[in-house]
Amino acid sequence: VQLVESGGGLVQPGWSLRLSCAASGFTFSSSGMSWHRQAPGKEREFVASITSTSDSTNYAASVKGRFTISRDNVKNTVYLQMNSLKPEDTAVYYCKVRFKDYWGQGTQVTVSS
């Protein structure tokens, strides 16, 4: 199983970023996926999840209305569109296969003026 996140970077408050997670080594189209994040000195927390068919999504209260999770089962990729970014969104963002202990290496998102 391989999960490779990309798309992180340094942005100003209010800007947007789109994270991608390219998956391989398992049946992506049958697997729910999720995004999590870990800020410095804090525990890793759930951000968003999506079912295998995209028929249901779920978000943490802190990102609801600003972030959107989506997926492309042809490209074996899950995305996290992040709008109206805030300094408190600064963290390493990880993708994960739901109900499995498969994690990517993470991508750094820094929101700062």
N, C-alpha and C positions, 0 to 999 in steps of 0.2 A: 504494500500500500504506500502510495506517495501522494502527499498533498503539498503543493507549492503555492504559497501566497505571494502576491505582488501588488504594486500600486500604492504603497505607502509613501509618505514623504512629509515635508515641512510645509504647512499652509497657515494662512492667517485666519483668525476667527471670522466666521461667516462664509468661508470658502467651502468648496466641495471636493471630494475625492471618491474614486471608485476602486475598491479592492477586488482582486480576482483570486480565485483559488483553483488551480488546475489539478485534477484528480486522476489517478491511474492505479491499476493493480487490484481493483475491485469493481463490482457492478454498480457503477455510479447511478445509473438510471433507476435503480431499485432502492437507493439509500437516501434517507433524510440527511440533511446537512445543517450545520449551524456555525455561527461565528461567535467567538468569545474574545475578551480582551483582558489585559493585565496592565494596570498602571503601576508605576514605581512605588514599592512599599505596600501594595495592596494585593488582595487575592484575585485570582482570575475570575471573571464574571461573564455570565451569559449576555449576549447582545441580541441575537436573532436566530431563528431557525426556519427551515422550509421543508415541506414533505417531498417525497420523491417525484410526485407529479405536479408540484407547485400549487396544489389546490388549497394549501393552508400555510400560513406564515404566522410567526409569533415574535414579539419584540419585548425587550426590556422597557420598562416605563421611561427610563432616562433617554431613550433614543426614538421612541415611538413618534411618528409624524415627521422625523428628520431622516431616518435611515430606511432603506428598502433592500431587502434580500431578494435575489432572483437566481435562476439557474438556467443553463443551457445543456440539456441532456445529449445533444449531438457533440458539443465541444467538451463535454465532461468538466464543466466549469461552474462554480458558484460565485456569485458576485455580492458585494455589499456597496450600494450607493449611499454615500454619506453626505448630506447637505447641511447647511447652517452649522458648520462645525464649531465647537466650543473648546476652550482650553482644557476643560475637564474630560474631553474625549481623547486626550493624549494617552497613548497606551501602545503596547504591542498587540496586534490583532492576529488571532489564530482561527483557522477553519478546522472543523472537526466532522467526522462521520458520526451521525447521531446513533446512540446506543452502542457505540464501539469506542474503544480507547485509541483511536487513530487521530493524530494531530499533525498539523503542518508546523513549520519552523517559526512562523510568525513574520509579520511585517510591521515596521515601526510607523506610527502616525503621531506627528507632533503638531499641535495647534498652538501657535504663539504669534504675537505681534512683535 
